[in-house]
Amino acid sequence: MTDWLRFIGMIFYAPVRGMREVRDRGTLLQMVLLAYASQLVYVFVTQWLAGNKSFLSHPTQVASLFFQSAASLLPIAILLIPLVVLIANLLDRRGSFGLVIQQEYASLASVAFYALMAANIFAVLIAVFFHFSGIQAANVANSIQQLPHSLEVARSIGFPPEALTRLQSELSNPVSVSAALFLMPKLALFFLGVIATVYVVFRISVWRTIVVGLCGMGAALILSQTLSGVFHTLLASPFILLMLFLLLRGYFTSIVSNQRARVAFKQNLEAATINPRDSSAHYNLGLIHQQRGEFSEARERFQRAIDIDPDELDAHYQLGLIARAQGRLPEAIASFEEVVQRDQFHAQNEIWREIGATYVAAGQYSDARDALEKFLDRRTNDPQGLYLMGRAHAGLGDNQEAASSMQACIEAVKTAPAYKYRTEKRWLNEAQQFLKRKRQETVSSRQ
């Protein structure tokens, strides 16, 4: 119960942190119930403020509102979440769609329903403000005043007679006009919530987050309008609901079990950090934060692991990777040197590749070449290493060797097994683009 209240409270003072808490500690059922309760509150309050105060005296209308509130959650669960996973996975490949949705569905849906709850709460407050400030009354009056013009515009663009009749009925009905006014800020808030949800769960770049949110919301809105009858049929037919439950029970049980296992794993790791001599717990928590793009928290955990055990080479290694990703190249080299001093073949010799990549980023191409030679002595067909070696040769002005390394990179990817090809394809594309640019530069210099 305290978790529920804490999640609700965080909406007002730390909504993004609340989303992270829901992702890490919340459960899907918990968030569905909270979202449903908030949807009920939103529907009842907005109907009352819109002027439909008689619905409370009609049990059938009250039951209908309960039904509509439940139906409004289905497009999120059935359409929005799978679409967001699909688009996010297309832009940032993490595996097959089935695997990613099984891993991320529960967390993504939990945070999305949390975002819906937040949107409902703030939309209710905005509706109250609109009602008592006079904005609602002014909007209704303006809608009725502009009704002839609106109908004329609709007629000019080819609305059929039945659509015109329905439009006239809605625009002349104060309840419908007010409900539409209250709905607009809710949709805007929920869209922002979806953007934040994608960012919190997938930790992709900002522009990719916006693209995923826009495409996911747009597609879900279009499909939900098309399939609205299906959703109402599902809720109205207990037999169909039972059949769907039996068919999908195993799938959803697996999703929920995965979420519970991930939550329990992190909680156990956090409990293990109580032991002042357990560096591995801090290291593993750092990996979780690093995977989610929470670099500050990851650095703190890795540094704590090193403070406990200075010979925790993996923590030094990961600190170097984070420092390079954040552009702190001297700090990255220092972390990698801590590793090399203790183990020159750490991580299957990948330490030298990371050192080489850091030197390439710093423009120290001679040092990069030396480091990459040590790496390629043991990993001769590594596409990333070959690509970086090509960059180092190019930086030193040795274009022939650069082209040779890039071609070797391309061949290494093309001859890789299928499972490895998908992960290494990036370097094939980078090498091809590099060779294409060099050819264009050669042609332009001759002209």
KEDRENVO-685736 format. One record per residue (C-alpha): residue number from 1; residue in one letter; x, y, z. Coordinates in steps of 0.5 Angstrom, whole numbers, plus 500, padded with zeros to 3 digits. Layout:
KEDRENVO-685736
@k = NUM	r = a	x = X	y = Y	z = Z
...
//
This chain:
KEDRENVO-685736
@k = 1	r = m	x = 500	y = 500	z = 500
@k = 2	r = t	x = 506	y = 505	z = 502
@k = 3	r = d	x = 509	y = 504	z = 495
@k = 4	r = w	x = 502	y = 506	z = 491
@k = 5	r = l	x = 502	y = 512	z = 495
@k = 6	r = r	x = 509	y = 513	z = 494
@k = 7	r = f	x = 508	y = 512	z = 487
@k = 8	r = i	x = 502	y = 517	z = 487
@k = 9	r = g	x = 506	y = 522	z = 491
@k = 10	r = m	x = 512	y = 522	z = 486
@k = 11	r = i	x = 508	y = 525	z = 480
@k = 12	r = f	x = 508	y = 532	z = 483
@k = 13	r = y	x = 515	y = 533	z = 485
@k = 14	r = a	x = 519	y = 528	z = 481
@k = 15	r = p	x = 515	y = 524	z = 476
@k = 16	r = v	x = 521	y = 522	z = 472
@k = 17	r = r	x = 524	y = 519	z = 478
@k = 18	r = g	x = 517	y = 516	z = 479
@k = 19	r = m	x = 518	y = 512	z = 473
@k = 20	r = r	x = 524	y = 509	z = 474
@k = 21	r = e	x = 522	y = 507	z = 481
@k = 22	r = v	x = 516	y = 504	z = 477
@k = 23	r = r	x = 520	y = 501	z = 472
@k = 24	r = d	x = 525	y = 498	z = 478
@k = 25	r = r	x = 520	y = 496	z = 483
@k = 26	r = g	x = 513	y = 497	z = 481
@k = 27	r = t	x = 508	y = 491	z = 478
@k = 28	r = l	x = 504	y = 491	z = 472
@k = 29	r = l	x = 498	y = 489	z = 476
@k = 30	r = q	x = 499	y = 495	z = 481
@k = 31	r = m	x = 500	y = 500	z = 475
@k = 32	r = v	x = 494	y = 497	z = 471
@k = 33	r = l	x = 489	y = 498	z = 478
@k = 34	r = l	x = 492	y = 505	z = 479
@k = 35	r = a	x = 491	y = 507	z = 472
@k = 36	r = y	x = 484	y = 504	z = 472
@k = 37	r = a	x = 482	y = 508	z = 478
@k = 38	r = s	x = 485	y = 515	z = 475
@k = 39	r = q	x = 481	y = 514	z = 469
@k = 40	r = l	x = 475	y = 513	z = 473
@k = 41	r = v	x = 476	y = 519	z = 477
@k = 42	r = y	x = 478	y = 523	z = 470
@k = 43	r = v	x = 471	y = 520	z = 467
@k = 44	r = f	x = 467	y = 522	z = 473
@k = 45	r = v	x = 470	y = 529	z = 475
@k = 46	r = t	x = 470	y = 531	z = 467
@k = 47	r = q	x = 463	y = 529	z = 466
@k = 48	r = w	x = 460	y = 532	z = 472
@k = 49	r = l	x = 464	y = 539	z = 470
@k = 50	r = a	x = 462	y = 538	z = 463
@k = 51	r = g	x = 455	y = 539	z = 466
@k = 52	r = n	x = 452	y = 531	z = 465
@k = 53	r = k	x = 450	y = 531	z = 473
@k = 54	r = s	x = 445	y = 527	z = 472
@k = 55	r = f	x = 449	y = 520	z = 470
@k = 56	r = l	x = 449	y = 519	z = 478
@k = 57	r = s	x = 442	y = 518	z = 478
@k = 58	r = h	x = 442	y = 512	z = 472
@k = 59	r = p	x = 446	y = 506	z = 474
@k = 60	r = t	x = 446	y = 504	z = 467
@k = 61	r = q	x = 450	y = 510	z = 465
@k = 62	r = v	x = 455	y = 509	z = 471
@k = 63	r = a	x = 456	y = 502	z = 469
@k = 64	r = s	x = 457	y = 505	z = 462
@k = 65	r = l	x = 463	y = 509	z = 465
@k = 66	r = f	x = 466	y = 504	z = 469
@k = 67	r = f	x = 466	y = 500	z = 462
@k = 68	r = q	x = 469	y = 505	z = 458
@k = 69	r = s	x = 474	y = 506	z = 463
@k = 70	r = a	x = 476	y = 499	z = 462
@k = 71	r = a	x = 476	y = 499	z = 455
@k = 72	r = s	x = 480	y = 506	z = 455
@k = 73	r = l	x = 486	y = 501	z = 457
@k = 74	r = l	x = 486	y = 496	z = 452
@k = 75	r = p	x = 489	y = 500	z = 446
@k = 76	r = i	x = 495	y = 502	z = 451
@k = 77	r = a	x = 496	y = 494	z = 453
@k = 78	r = i	x = 494	y = 491	z = 446
@k = 79	r = l	x = 497	y = 497	z = 441
@k = 80	r = l	x = 501	y = 502	z = 444
@k = 81	r = i	x = 506	y = 498	z = 448
@k = 82	r = p	x = 507	y = 493	z = 442
@k = 83	r = l	x = 508	y = 498	z = 437
@k = 84	r = v	x = 513	y = 502	z = 441
@k = 85	r = v	x = 517	y = 496	z = 442
@k = 86	r = l	x = 517	y = 494	z = 435
@k = 87	r = i	x = 519	y = 501	z = 433
@k = 88	r = a	x = 524	y = 502	z = 438
@k = 89	r = n	x = 527	y = 495	z = 436
@k = 90	r = l	x = 527	y = 498	z = 429
@k = 91	r = l	x = 531	y = 504	z = 431
@k = 92	r = d	x = 536	y = 501	z = 436
@k = 93	r = r	x = 536	y = 493	z = 435
@k = 94	r = r	x = 536	y = 489	z = 441
@k = 95	r = g	x = 534	y = 482	z = 438
@k = 96	r = s	x = 528	y = 479	z = 435
@k = 97	r = f	x = 521	y = 483	z = 437
@k = 98	r = g	x = 519	y = 477	z = 440
@k = 99	r = l	x = 525	y = 477	z = 445
@k = 100	r = v	x = 525	y = 484	z = 446
@k = 101	r = i	x = 517	y = 485	z = 448
@k = 102	r = q	x = 518	y = 479	z = 452
@k = 103	r = q	x = 523	y = 482	z = 456
@k = 104	r = e	x = 521	y = 489	z = 456
@k = 105	r = y	x = 513	y = 489	z = 456
@k = 106	r = a	x = 512	y = 489	z = 463
@k = 107	r = s	x = 516	y = 494	z = 465
@k = 108	r = l	x = 514	y = 499	z = 459
@k = 109	r = a	x = 507	y = 497	z = 460
@k = 110	r = s	x = 508	y = 499	z = 468
@k = 111	r = v	x = 511	y = 506	z = 466
@k = 112	r = a	x = 506	y = 507	z = 461
@k = 113	r = f	x = 500	y = 506	z = 465
@k = 114	r = y	x = 504	y = 510	z = 471
@k = 115	r = a	x = 504	y = 516	z = 465
@k = 116	r = l	x = 497	y = 515	z = 464
@k = 117	r = m	x = 495	y = 516	z = 471
@k = 118	r = a	x = 499	y = 522	z = 472
@k = 119	r = a	x = 496	y = 525	z = 465
@k = 120	r = n	x = 489	y = 523	z = 469
@k = 121	r = i	x = 491	y = 527	z = 475
@k = 122	r = f	x = 493	y = 533	z = 472
@k = 123	r = a	x = 488	y = 533	z = 467
@k = 124	r = v	x = 483	y = 533	z = 472
@k = 125	r = l	x = 486	y = 539	z = 476
@k = 126	r = i	x = 486	y = 543	z = 469
@k = 127	r = a	x = 479	y = 541	z = 468
@k = 128	r = v	x = 477	y = 544	z = 475
@k = 129	r = f	x = 481	y = 550	z = 473
@k = 130	r = f	x = 478	y = 551	z = 466
@k = 131	r = h	x = 471	y = 550	z = 469
@k = 132	r = f	x = 472	y = 555	z = 475
@k = 133	r = s	x = 476	y = 560	z = 471
@k = 134	r = g	x = 471	y = 561	z = 465
@k = 135	r = i	x = 475	y = 558	z = 460
@k = 136	r = q	x = 470	y = 552	z = 459
@k = 137	r = a	x = 464	y = 557	z = 459
@k = 138	r = a	x = 467	y = 561	z = 453
@k = 139	r = n	x = 469	y = 555	z = 449
@k = 140	r = v	x = 462	y = 552	z = 449
@k = 141	r = a	x = 459	y = 559	z = 447
@k = 142	r = n	x = 465	y = 560	z = 442
@k = 143	r = s	x = 463	y = 553	z = 439
@k = 144	r = i	x = 456	y = 554	z = 439
@k = 145	r = q	x = 457	y = 561	z = 435
@k = 146	r = q	x = 462	y = 558	z = 430
@k = 147	r = l	x = 457	y = 552	z = 429
@k = 148	r = p	x = 455	y = 555	z = 422
@k = 149	r = h	x = 462	y = 556	z = 420
@k = 150	r = s	x = 464	y = 549	z = 422
@k = 151	r = l	x = 458	y = 546	z = 418
@k = 152	r = e	x = 460	y = 550	z = 412
@k = 153	r = v	x = 467	y = 548	z = 412
@k = 154	r = a	x = 465	y = 540	z = 414
@k = 155	r = r	x = 460	y = 541	z = 408
@k = 156	r = s	x = 466	y = 544	z = 403
@k = 157	r = i	x = 471	y = 538	z = 404
@k = 158	r = g	x = 466	y = 533	z = 403
@k = 159	r = f	x = 463	y = 530	z = 410
@k = 160	r = p	x = 457	y = 526	z = 408
@k = 161	r = p	x = 450	y = 528	z = 411
@k = 162	r = e	x = 450	y = 523	z = 417
@k = 163	r = a	x = 457	y = 526	z = 419
@k = 164	r = l	x = 454	y = 533	z = 419
@k = 165	r = t	x = 448	y = 531	z = 423
@k = 166	r = r	x = 453	y = 528	z = 428
@k = 167	r = l	x = 458	y = 534	z = 428
@k = 168	r = q	x = 452	y = 539	z = 429
@k = 169	r = s	x = 450	y = 535	z = 435
@k = 170	r = e	x = 456	y = 535	z = 438
@k = 171	r = l	x = 458	y = 542	z = 437
@k = 172	r = s	x = 452	y = 544	z = 439
@k = 173	r = n	x = 452	y = 540	z = 446
@k = 174	r = p	x = 455	y = 543	z = 451
@k = 175	r = v	x = 457	y = 537	z = 455
@k = 176	r = s	x = 461	y = 534	z = 448
@k = 177	r = v	x = 464	y = 541	z = 447
@k = 178	r = s	x = 467	y = 541	z = 454
@k = 179	r = a	x = 469	y = 534	z = 454
@k = 180	r = a	x = 473	y = 535	z = 448
@k = 181	r = l	x = 476	y = 541	z = 451
@k = 182	r = f	x = 478	y = 537	z = 458
@k = 183	r = l	x = 481	y = 531	z = 453
@k = 184	r = m	x = 486	y = 536	z = 449
@k = 185	r = p	x = 491	y = 537	z = 455
@k = 186	r = k	x = 490	y = 530	z = 457
@k = 187	r = l	x = 492	y = 527	z = 451
@k = 188	r = a	x = 498	y = 532	z = 451
@k = 189	r = l	x = 500	y = 530	z = 457
@k = 190	r = f	x = 500	y = 523	z = 456
@k = 191	r = f	x = 504	y = 524	z = 449
@k = 192	r = l	x = 509	y = 527	z = 454
@k = 193	r = g	x = 509	y = 521	z = 458
@k = 194	r = v	x = 510	y = 516	z = 453
@k = 195	r = i	x = 516	y = 520	z = 451
@k = 196	r = a	x = 518	y = 520	z = 458
@k = 197	r = t	x = 516	y = 512	z = 458
@k = 198	r = v	x = 520	y = 510	z = 452
@k = 199	r = y	x = 526	y = 514	z = 454
@k = 200	r = v	x = 526	y = 511	z = 461
@k = 201	r = v	x = 525	y = 504	z = 459
@k = 202	r = f	x = 530	y = 504	z = 453
@k = 203	r = r	x = 535	y = 509	z = 454
@k = 204	r = i	x = 535	y = 511	z = 447
@k = 205	r = s	x = 537	y = 518	z = 444
@k = 206	r = v	x = 533	y = 524	z = 445
@k = 207	r = w	x = 531	y = 524	z = 437
@k = 208	r = r	x = 530	y = 517	z = 437
@k = 209	r = t	x = 525	y = 517	z = 443
@k = 210	r = i	x = 521	y = 523	z = 440
@k = 211	r = v	x = 520	y = 519	z = 433
@k = 212	r = v	x = 518	y = 512	z = 437
@k = 213	r = g	x = 513	y = 516	z = 441
@k = 214	r = l	x = 510	y = 520	z = 435
@k = 215	r = c	x = 510	y = 514	z = 431
@k = 216	r = g	x = 507	y = 509	z = 437
@k = 217	r = m	x = 502	y = 514	z = 439
@k = 218	r = g	x = 500	y = 516	z = 432
@k = 219	r = a	x = 499	y = 509	z = 430
@k = 220	r = a	x = 496	y = 507	z = 436
@k = 221	r = l	x = 491	y = 512	z = 435
@k = 222	r = i	x = 489	y = 510	z = 428
@k = 223	r = l	x = 488	y = 503	z = 430
@k = 224	r = s	x = 484	y = 504	z = 436
@k = 225	r = q	x = 479	y = 508	z = 432
@k = 226	r = t	x = 479	y = 502	z = 427
@k = 227	r = l	x = 479	y = 497	z = 432
@k = 228	r = s	x = 474	y = 500	z = 438
@k = 229	r = g	x = 468	y = 496	z = 436
@k = 230	r = v	x = 473	y = 490	z = 437
@k = 231	r = f	x = 475	y = 492	z = 444
@k = 232	r = h	x = 468	y = 494	z = 446
@k = 233	r = t	x = 466	y = 487	z = 444
@k = 234	r = l	x = 472	y = 484	z = 448
@k = 235	r = l	x = 470	y = 487	z = 454
@k = 236	r = a	x = 462	y = 485	z = 453
@k = 237	r = s	x = 463	y = 478	z = 452
@k = 238	r = p	x = 466	y = 474	z = 458
@k = 239	r = f	x = 466	y = 468	z = 454
@k = 240	r = i	x = 471	y = 471	z = 449
@k = 241	r = l	x = 475	y = 474	z = 455
@k = 242	r = l	x = 476	y = 467	z = 458
@k = 243	r = m	x = 478	y = 464	z = 451
@k = 244	r = l	x = 483	y = 470	z = 451
@k = 245	r = f	x = 486	y = 469	z = 458
@k = 246	r = l	x = 487	y = 461	z = 457
@k = 247	r = l	x = 490	y = 462	z = 450
@k = 248	r = l	x = 495	y = 468	z = 453
@k = 249	r = r	x = 496	y = 466	z = 460
@k = 250	r = g	x = 502	y = 462	z = 459
@k = 251	r = y	x = 505	y = 468	z = 455
@k = 252	r = f	x = 503	y = 473	z = 460
@k = 253	r = t	x = 505	y = 469	z = 466
@k = 254	r = s	x = 512	y = 469	z = 463
@k = 255	r = i	x = 512	y = 476	z = 462
@k = 256	r = v	x = 510	y = 478	z = 469
@k = 257	r = s	x = 515	y = 472	z = 472
@k = 258	r = n	x = 521	y = 476	z = 468
@k = 259	r = q	x = 519	y = 483	z = 471
@k = 260	r = r	x = 519	y = 480	z = 478
@k = 261	r = a	x = 525	y = 476	z = 477
@k = 262	r = r	x = 529	y = 482	z = 475
@k = 263	r = v	x = 526	y = 486	z = 481
@k = 264	r = a	x = 528	y = 481	z = 485
@k = 265	r = f	x = 535	y = 481	z = 482
@k = 266	r = k	x = 536	y = 488	z = 483
@k = 267	r = q	x = 533	y = 488	z = 490
@k = 268	r = n	x = 538	y = 482	z = 492
@k = 269	r = l	x = 544	y = 486	z = 489
@k = 270	r = e	x = 542	y = 492	z = 493
@k = 271	r = a	x = 541	y = 488	z = 499
@k = 272	r = a	x = 548	y = 485	z = 498
@k = 273	r = t	x = 551	y = 492	z = 498
@k = 274	r = i	x = 550	y = 492	z = 505
@k = 275	r = n	x = 556	y = 487	z = 506
@k = 276	r = p	x = 562	y = 492	z = 506
@k = 277	r = r	x = 567	y = 487	z = 503
@k = 278	r = d	x = 562	y = 485	z = 497
@k = 279	r = s	x = 565	y = 489	z = 491
@k = 280	r = s	x = 561	y = 484	z = 486
@k = 281	r = a	x = 554	y = 487	z = 488
@k = 282	r = h	x = 556	y = 494	z = 487
@k = 283	r = y	x = 559	y = 492	z = 480
@k = 284	r = n	x = 553	y = 488	z = 478
@k = 285	r = l	x = 549	y = 494	z = 480
@k = 286	r = g	x = 553	y = 498	z = 476
@k = 287	r = l	x = 552	y = 494	z = 470
@k = 288	r = i	x = 545	y = 495	z = 471
@k = 289	r = h	x = 545	y = 502	z = 471
@k = 290	r = q	x = 550	y = 502	z = 465
@k = 291	r = q	x = 545	y = 498	z = 461
@k = 292	r = r	x = 540	y = 503	z = 462
@k = 293	r = g	x = 544	y = 509	z = 460
@k = 294	r = e	x = 544	y = 512	z = 468
@k = 295	r = f	x = 552	y = 513	z = 467
@k = 296	r = s	x = 552	y = 517	z = 474
@k = 297	r = e	x = 549	y = 512	z = 478
@k = 298	r = a	x = 554	y = 507	z = 474
@k = 299	r = r	x = 560	y = 510	z = 475
@k = 300	r = e	x = 558	y = 511	z = 483
@k = 301	r = r	x = 557	y = 504	z = 483
@k = 302	r = f	x = 564	y = 502	z = 479
@k = 303	r = q	x = 568	y = 507	z = 484
@k = 304	r = r	x = 565	y = 504	z = 490
@k = 305	r = a	x = 567	y = 497	z = 488
@k = 306	r = i	x = 574	y = 499	z = 486
@k = 307	r = d	x = 574	y = 502	z = 493
@k = 308	r = i	x = 573	y = 496	z = 496
@k = 309	r = d	x = 577	y = 492	z = 492
@k = 310	r = p	x = 582	y = 496	z = 488
@k = 311	r = d	x = 584	y = 489	z = 483
@k = 312	r = e	x = 576	y = 489	z = 481
@k = 313	r = l	x = 579	y = 490	z = 474
@k = 314	r = d	x = 572	y = 490	z = 470
@k = 315	r = a	x = 570	y = 496	z = 474
@k = 316	r = h	x = 576	y = 500	z = 472
@k = 317	r = y	x = 574	y = 497	z = 465
@k = 318	r = q	x = 567	y = 499	z = 465
@k = 319	r = l	x = 569	y = 506	z = 468
@k = 320	r = g	x = 574	y = 507	z = 462
@k = 321	r = l	x = 568	y = 505	z = 457
@k = 322	r = i	x = 563	y = 510	z = 461
@k = 323	r = a	x = 569	y = 516	z = 461
@k = 324	r = r	x = 570	y = 515	z = 453
@k = 325	r = a	x = 562	y = 515	z = 452
@k = 326	r = q	x = 562	y = 522	z = 456
@k = 327	r = g	x = 568	y = 525	z = 452
@k = 328	r = r	x = 573	y = 524	z = 458
@k = 329	r = l	x = 578	y = 521	z = 454
@k = 330	r = p	x = 584	y = 522	z = 459
@k = 331	r = e	x = 580	y = 519	z = 464
@k = 332	r = a	x = 578	y = 513	z = 460
@k = 333	r = i	x = 585	y = 512	z = 458
@k = 334	r = a	x = 587	y = 512	z = 466
@k = 335	r = s	x = 582	y = 507	z = 467
@k = 336	r = f	x = 584	y = 503	z = 462
@k = 337	r = e	x = 591	y = 503	z = 464
@k = 338	r = e	x = 589	y = 501	z = 471
@k = 339	r = v	x = 587	y = 494	z = 467
@k = 340	r = v	x = 593	y = 493	z = 463
@k = 341	r = q	x = 598	y = 494	z = 469
@k = 342	r = r	x = 594	y = 488	z = 472
@k = 343	r = d	x = 592	y = 484	z = 466
@k = 344	r = q	x = 594	y = 485	z = 459
@k = 345	r = f	x = 589	y = 481	z = 456
@k = 346	r = h	x = 583	y = 483	z = 460
@k = 347	r = a	x = 576	y = 481	z = 457
@k = 348	r = q	x = 579	y = 477	z = 451
@k = 349	r = n	x = 584	y = 482	z = 449
@k = 350	r = e	x = 579	y = 487	z = 448
@k = 351	r = i	x = 582	y = 492	z = 453
@k = 352	r = w	x = 587	y = 494	z = 447
@k = 353	r = r	x = 581	y = 495	z = 442
@k = 354	r = e	x = 578	y = 500	z = 447
@k = 355	r = i	x = 584	y = 503	z = 448
@k = 356	r = g	x = 585	y = 504	z = 441
@k = 357	r = a	x = 578	y = 507	z = 440
@k = 358	r = t	x = 580	y = 512	z = 445
@k = 359	r = y	x = 586	y = 514	z = 442
@k = 360	r = v	x = 582	y = 514	z = 435
@k = 361	r = a	x = 577	y = 519	z = 438
@k = 362	r = a	x = 583	y = 523	z = 441
@k = 363	r = g	x = 586	y = 524	z = 435
@k = 364	r = q	x = 592	y = 520	z = 437
@k = 365	r = y	x = 593	y = 516	z = 431
@k = 366	r = s	x = 600	y = 513	z = 432
@k = 367	r = d	x = 598	y = 511	z = 439
@k = 368	r = a	x = 592	y = 508	z = 437
@k = 369	r = r	x = 595	y = 504	z = 431
@k = 370	r = d	x = 600	y = 501	z = 437
@k = 371	r = a	x = 594	y = 499	z = 441
@k = 372	r = l	x = 590	y = 496	z = 436
@k = 373	r = e	x = 596	y = 492	z = 433
@k = 374	r = k	x = 596	y = 488	z = 440
@k = 375	r = f	x = 589	y = 487	z = 439
@k = 376	r = l	x = 589	y = 484	z = 432
@k = 377	r = d	x = 595	y = 480	z = 434
@k = 378	r = r	x = 590	y = 475	z = 438
@k = 379	r = r	x = 583	y = 477	z = 434
@k = 380	r = t	x = 585	y = 478	z = 427
@k = 381	r = n	x = 578	y = 478	z = 424
@k = 382	r = d	x = 575	y = 483	z = 429
@k = 383	r = p	x = 570	y = 488	z = 425
@k = 384	r = q	x = 571	y = 493	z = 430
@k = 385	r = g	x = 578	y = 492	z = 431
@k = 386	r = l	x = 579	y = 492	z = 423
@k = 387	r = y	x = 575	y = 499	z = 422
@k = 388	r = l	x = 579	y = 502	z = 428
@k = 389	r = m	x = 585	y = 500	z = 425
@k = 390	r = g	x = 583	y = 503	z = 418
@k = 391	r = r	x = 581	y = 510	z = 422
@k = 392	r = a	x = 588	y = 510	z = 425
@k = 393	r = h	x = 592	y = 509	z = 418
@k = 394	r = a	x = 587	y = 514	z = 415
@k = 395	r = g	x = 589	y = 519	z = 421
@k = 396	r = l	x = 597	y = 518	z = 419
@k = 397	r = g	x = 596	y = 519	z = 412
@k = 398	r = d	x = 597	y = 512	z = 410
@k = 399	r = n	x = 591	y = 511	z = 405
@k = 400	r = q	x = 592	y = 505	z = 402
@k = 401	r = e	x = 593	y = 501	z = 409
@k = 402	r = a	x = 587	y = 504	z = 411
@k = 403	r = a	x = 583	y = 502	z = 405
@k = 404	r = s	x = 586	y = 495	z = 406
@k = 405	r = s	x = 583	y = 495	z = 413
@k = 406	r = m	x = 577	y = 497	z = 411
@k = 407	r = q	x = 576	y = 492	z = 406
@k = 408	r = a	x = 578	y = 487	z = 411
@k = 409	r = c	x = 573	y = 489	z = 416
@k = 410	r = i	x = 567	y = 488	z = 410
@k = 411	r = e	x = 570	y = 481	z = 409
@k = 412	r = a	x = 570	y = 479	z = 416
@k = 413	r = v	x = 563	y = 482	z = 417
@k = 414	r = k	x = 560	y = 478	z = 411
@k = 415	r = t	x = 563	y = 472	z = 412
@k = 416	r = a	x = 561	y = 472	z = 420
@k = 417	r = p	x = 555	y = 467	z = 422
@k = 418	r = a	x = 548	y = 470	z = 422
@k = 419	r = y	x = 548	y = 471	z = 429
@k = 420	r = k	x = 554	y = 475	z = 429
@k = 421	r = y	x = 553	y = 478	z = 423
@k = 422	r = r	x = 547	y = 482	z = 426
@k = 423	r = t	x = 551	y = 485	z = 431
@k = 424	r = e	x = 557	y = 487	z = 427
@k = 425	r = k	x = 553	y = 490	z = 421
@k = 426	r = r	x = 554	y = 497	z = 424
@k = 427	r = w	x = 562	y = 496	z = 422
@k = 428	r = l	x = 560	y = 494	z = 415
@k = 429	r = n	x = 556	y = 500	z = 414
@k = 430	r = e	x = 561	y = 504	z = 417
@k = 431	r = a	x = 567	y = 501	z = 413
@k = 432	r = q	x = 563	y = 502	z = 406
@k = 433	r = q	x = 561	y = 509	z = 408
@k = 434	r = f	x = 569	y = 511	z = 409
@k = 435	r = l	x = 571	y = 508	z = 403
@k = 436	r = k	x = 566	y = 511	z = 399
@k = 437	r = r	x = 568	y = 518	z = 402
@k = 438	r = k	x = 575	y = 517	z = 400
@k = 439	r = r	x = 573	y = 515	z = 393
@k = 440	r = q	x = 569	y = 521	z = 393
@k = 441	r = e	x = 575	y = 525	z = 395
@k = 442	r = t	x = 580	y = 522	z = 390
@k = 443	r = v	x = 575	y = 524	z = 385
@k = 444	r = s	x = 574	y = 531	z = 387
@k = 445	r = s	x = 582	y = 532	z = 388
@k = 446	r = r	x = 583	y = 530	z = 381
@k = 447	r = q	x = 578	y = 535	z = 378
//
